[in-house]
Amino acid sequence: MATFSSVSKQHVLQAIAEHDDRGREEFLQLYGFAPSYEHTLVHEGRSYDARALLGLAHRFATGRLASSDEFDSGPEAAVAILRKRGFEVTEPAGVVRAAPVRAPRAPRAPRAPRTPVARPSAVREAPVLICPTCSMALPATGRCDSCD
């Protein structure tokens, strides 16, 4: 399973440039992608197969080509990734996506007012005394065991 977190906008632009250099048919055949008209990436007025571009962009990012069956949740995953990178991806003709529906939340019970809690005051420790001769911590007697 491929992860696409390392794919940047620059990687996608590299894939677009290679697609333009090779042409659609040669590009798809070379990298083993079937032509798809489900989702298209539109860049500078030209249309591209979204999953094929993302698969090659994954190779530019990681060194490994992501095949079309490695997209974890179908073409919608590729669309979401490309949109997050700032690209325009069109839906197939006639597809209308409904807005996500959120389940209503149960009403919350009112909270009881908080009562202040008495906290113990911080205990101050006596500073550690240091022997001026050897720089060792002095015992409770105040006399250095090493120097005396």
C-alpha positions as CSV (number, residue, x, y, z in Angstrom):
1,M,0.0,0.0,0.0
2,A,1.4,3.3,-1.0
3,T,1.4,6.4,1.2
4,F,1.4,9.7,-0.4
5,S,2.4,12.0,2.4
6,S,5.8,12.6,0.8
7,V,4.3,13.6,-2.6
8,S,4.6,17.3,-3.0
9,K,3.2,19.7,-5.6
10,Q,6.6,19.7,-7.3
11,H,6.4,16.0,-7.8
12,V,3.0,16.2,-9.4
13,L,4.3,19.0,-11.7
14,Q,7.2,16.7,-12.7
15,A,4.7,14.0,-13.6
16,I,2.7,16.5,-15.7
17,A,5.9,17.6,-17.5
18,E,6.7,13.9,-18.3
19,H,3.1,13.3,-19.5
20,D,3.4,16.3,-21.8
21,D,6.7,15.1,-23.2
22,R,5.6,11.6,-23.9
23,G,1.9,12.1,-24.8
24,R,-1.0,10.4,-23.1
25,E,-0.9,7.0,-24.7
26,E,2.8,6.4,-24.3
27,F,2.7,7.8,-20.8
28,L,0.0,5.4,-19.7
29,Q,1.5,2.4,-21.5
30,L,5.0,3.0,-20.1
31,Y,3.8,3.2,-16.5
32,G,1.1,0.5,-16.8
33,F,-2.0,2.7,-16.2
34,A,-5.3,2.1,-18.0
35,P,-7.0,5.1,-19.5
36,S,-9.4,6.6,-17.0
37,Y,-12.0,9.3,-17.4
38,E,-13.4,9.2,-13.9
39,H,-11.4,12.0,-12.4
40,T,-9.2,14.4,-14.4
41,L,-6.6,16.8,-13.1
42,V,-6.9,20.2,-15.0
43,H,-3.6,22.1,-15.2
44,E,-3.1,25.2,-17.4
45,G,-6.1,24.2,-19.5
46,R,-5.0,20.6,-20.1
47,S,-6.6,17.4,-18.7
48,Y,-4.7,14.5,-17.2
49,D,-5.6,11.2,-15.6
50,A,-5.4,12.0,-11.9
51,R,-4.4,8.5,-10.6
52,A,-1.7,8.0,-13.2
53,L,-0.1,11.4,-12.4
54,L,-0.2,10.6,-8.7
55,G,1.3,7.2,-9.2
56,L,4.3,8.7,-11.1
57,A,4.5,11.6,-8.6
58,H,4.9,8.9,-5.9
59,R,7.8,7.5,-7.8
60,F,9.5,10.9,-8.0
61,A,9.0,11.3,-4.2
62,T,9.9,7.8,-3.0
63,G,11.6,6.0,-5.9
64,R,8.7,3.5,-6.3
65,L,5.9,3.8,-8.8
66,A,2.5,3.4,-7.1
67,S,0.1,1.3,-9.2
68,S,-3.5,2.1,-9.7
69,D,-4.6,-0.6,-7.3
70,E,-2.6,0.8,-4.4
71,F,-4.8,3.8,-3.8
72,D,-6.3,2.9,-0.4
73,S,-9.9,4.0,-1.1
74,G,-10.3,4.2,-4.8
75,P,-10.0,7.3,-7.0
76,E,-11.4,9.5,-4.2
77,A,-8.1,9.2,-2.3
78,A,-6.1,10.4,-5.3
79,V,-8.6,13.3,-5.8
80,A,-8.2,14.3,-2.1
81,I,-4.4,14.2,-2.2
82,L,-4.2,16.2,-5.4
83,R,-6.6,18.8,-4.1
84,K,-4.6,19.2,-0.9
85,R,-1.6,19.9,-3.1
86,G,-3.5,22.8,-4.8
87,F,-4.6,21.1,-8.0
88,E,-8.1,21.3,-9.6
89,V,-9.6,17.8,-10.1
90,T,-12.9,17.5,-11.9
91,E,-15.6,14.9,-11.2
92,P,-17.0,12.6,-13.9
93,A,-19.9,14.1,-15.8
94,G,-23.2,13.6,-14.0
95,V,-21.7,12.9,-10.6
96,V,-23.1,15.0,-7.8
97,R,-21.5,14.7,-4.5
98,A,-23.6,15.4,-1.4
99,A,-22.1,17.4,1.4
100,P,-20.9,15.2,4.3
101,V,-23.6,14.7,6.9
102,R,-22.7,14.9,10.5
103,A,-24.6,13.1,13.1
104,P,-26.3,15.3,15.6
105,R,-24.7,15.5,19.0
106,A,-26.4,14.6,22.2
107,P,-27.1,17.6,24.4
108,R,-24.5,18.0,27.1
109,A,-25.5,18.0,30.7
110,P,-24.7,21.3,32.4
111,R,-21.6,21.3,34.5
112,A,-21.6,21.9,38.2
113,P,-19.7,25.1,39.1
114,R,-16.2,24.4,40.2
115,T,-15.2,25.0,43.7
116,P,-11.7,26.2,44.4
117,V,-9.4,23.5,45.8
118,A,-7.0,24.4,48.5
119,R,-3.6,23.5,47.4
120,P,-0.7,23.0,49.7
121,S,1.8,25.8,49.5
122,A,5.2,24.9,48.0
123,V,7.8,23.8,50.5
124,R,11.0,25.7,50.3
125,E,14.1,23.8,50.5
126,A,17.2,25.3,52.1
127,P,19.9,26.2,49.7
128,V,22.7,23.8,49.4
129,L,25.9,25.1,50.9
130,I,29.1,24.6,48.9
131,C,32.6,24.3,50.3
132,P,34.6,27.3,49.1
133,T,37.9,25.2,48.9
134,C,36.8,22.1,47.0
135,S,33.4,23.1,45.7
136,M,31.7,20.0,47.2
137,A,28.3,20.1,48.9
138,L,28.6,20.6,52.6
139,P,26.9,18.1,55.0
140,A,24.4,19.3,57.6
141,T,27.3,20.0,60.0
142,G,28.5,22.8,57.7
143,R,32.1,21.5,57.7
144,C,33.6,19.9,54.7
145,D,34.6,16.2,55.2
146,S,37.3,16.4,52.5
147,C,39.0,19.6,53.5
148,D,39.0,19.4,57.3
